[in-house]
Amino acid sequence: EDEKHVHPLQLDVINRACVMWSNPGETVLTPFMGVGSEVYGAVRNGRRGIGIELKESYYNQAVRNVATALEIPEEKQEKLLFPVDELSEASL
């Protein structure tokens, strides 16, 4: 079941911030990734993006959003999903 993010950010605002405060090829970090809008904007603007998200459904949607930005075919996107249940506090 799809769920909507509580506070979605507008991509035009994200794109503007990304271009103003980073250079092409640099890495943009977002510690509260949500559905990946900042990472999506970074990738679309020639940057790398790192996002951290606790909620598995938001993370999975972020992967799909970034895969779209990278033009990865849908059938290959499943391979990008990280098995969250394999994480443990010891591995972090």
ZIPE-V111140 format. One record per helix or strand of 3 or more residues. SS is the DSSP state (a for helix, b for strand). FROM is the first residue (numbers start at 1). TO is the last residue. If there is no record, write none. Layout:
ss->SS from->FROM to->TO
ss->SS from->FROM to->TO
This chain:
ss->a from->11 to->21
ss->b from->27 to->30
ss->a from->37 to->44
ss->b from->48 to->51
ss->a from->56 to->69
ss->a from->74 to->80
ss->a from->84 to->86
